[in-house]
Amino acid sequence: ALHMLAEKQKEGANTSLFIKLSGSAYSDESLLPWLYERYKSSRVEPQRLIFEVSECDVVGHISQVAKFCRTLKKMRSRIVIGSFGKEEEPFKMFKTVPADFIKISQTLTDKVGKDDAMLGKVTSMVDEAHSMEKEVVAPNVESAESMAVLFQCGFDFIHGNFLQEPDVVMQYDFGDGEKSIHSSQLAMK
């Protein structure tokens, strides 16, 4: 990921990558120092890596995840909380975990086009996230219809195979300027 970002940075692209972390990452004491050294040697801007922690990991290991994320933020990396919104009062997590993005749970977004109550709930979650200056990602979008409905909810980014099947080459840019995020599966509204 760092090598790819370094190449994109040389080309002048404002490329960022989302990287999912497993539950074991938070207890690996060598990971953050290793990452810091890789940032220095690659000269990649740390904010170009966006680390995804799951809501389940945040709830289950709050102190470990919070400490890990605060250290990533000190290194200027960004954080996304994935599978967001399954817990009661999920926005309380931001008091402890300094996330920049949320990725709403697919179990919620899959129901948006079929259930008016869920449409209202998801739209409210997106609005609340925006009021906290968080950007919001819709996961696993598989059709034009679901993408249209999710954009109406106010999502900032769409992720999924509808845009493009996963690939090893980053072939396009859906964004503009400093706010753009490139991925084989992520697009900005």
N, C-alpha and C positions, 0 to 999 in steps of 0.2 A: 504494500500500500504506500509506504513512504517513497519507494523508488518510483512508482507510478506518479505520485504527486510531485516529486522533484522534477520529473520529465515534463509534466503539464505546466509546472511553475516556470520552467525554462522557456516554454512555448508562449508564456504570457497568459495562460488560461487561469481563471479563478476557480479551480477545481477543488471540491471537497468530497470526502468519502465518509459514509456512515459505517462504523465498525461495531458489530454486536459483541458484547462481552459475555462470557460465561460466568456462572456463579463462582467458579474457582479463581477468577481474576482478582477479586477483591482481597483474597488472603495471600496472594503471591507477592511477597515482599520485594522480589527482584524485578517485577514488571515495570513499575514506575521509574526507577532509576535507569533501567534499560531503555525505556521509551525516551527519557530525557536525553540520554546520550545519543540516541538515534536522531532526535530532532536536531541536536547540535551538528552532528556529522552530515546530515542530509540537507540541512538549511531549509527544510520545509517549514512553512509557517504553521505553528501548532494549531491554530484555529481551523486549519484545513481538515483536521481529523475530528470527527464528531462521534463520540463513543456512546453506544446505546446500552443502557442498563434497563432491565425489565422492572416493571412495577412490582412484580412478585419478589424479585431480589431486594428491591428497596424496602418493601414491607417486612420480608423475612430476615434481613441482615442490615437493618437501618444504620447502625453505627459504622460497620465496615464499609458499606456502599457510600455513605456520606463522607467519610474520611478520604476514601479513594477518589471520589468526584471532586472534593475540594482541592486535592493535590493536582488533579488534571486541570482544574480551572486556574490554579496558580501557574501552571505551565502554559496557560492560554489555549488549551483545548476546549472544545465545546461538548455538551452533554445532551442526550435525548433520553427521555424516559419512554420506553416501549411498552406495548400492551396496556396503555394508559386508560384508566376510567373504569376498571372492573371493581376496584375497591370503593368502599363508601368514603366520601370526602377525599378524593384523590389529590386535590390541590393543596392539602396540608403538607404533602411531601416536599413542597418547595421551601418550606421553612428549614429543612434539613439538607436537601439535595439541590445544588445550584444548577438546575437544568436550563438549557436555552431553548429546547424544543420538547414537544410531546408528540408521540405517535399513538393516536387513539387506537384502542383495541379493535381488531378485526371483528370480534364478536359483536361489537356495537355498530361499526360502519356497515357491515353486511346487511343489517336490518333497516338502515336509513331509508332506502327506497320503497320499503314494504310496510313500514310502521310509522305513522305520523307522530306518535309519542316519542319514538326513538329519534326521529328527525329533529324534533324539538330539543331533546336531551343532548344530542351530539352538537347541534348548533349552539346551545347554551355553553357547552364545554369549550367549544372553539372560541366563542366570545369571551369567556372568562380567561382562557389562556392568553388571548390577545390583550386583555386588560392588564395582564401581568407581564406583558411584553415578551411572551413566548410564541414561537412559531409552531405551527401545527401540521403534522404529516398524516395523510390518510394511507393506510397500508393495503397491500394486496389488491389493488384495483384491477379488475379483469375485463371490464366492458366500458364502452363509451357512455352507456346509460348511467352506470354507477359513478363514473368520473364526473358527469354533468351534475348529478345530484349532490355529490360531495363538494364540488366547487361552490355550489349554492349555499352550502353550510359555512363557507368562509375558510376552508382549508388553504394553507399556504403552499403545500406540496402534495403531490400524488406519487405513490410508489406502487409499482406492480407490473405484471406481464402484459397488460393492455398496451403500455407504452413501448415495451420491447422485452423480448425474452432475455434472460441473463446472458451475458457475453463477456469475454475476457478483454475486449477492446471498448474503450469509451468513444462512441462514434458521434455523439451529438451534444448540443447544449440547448436546454430549454429555457435557460435563465437569461438575465441581463445584468451586466455590471457586477458590483460588489456582492449583490444578494444571490447571485446564481450558484446553484449547487448541481454538480454534474454526477451522473451515475448511469449505469446501464438500465436502471429501473426507477429513476426519480426525476420528477419534473415539477417546475414551479408554475403556478397559475399565472 
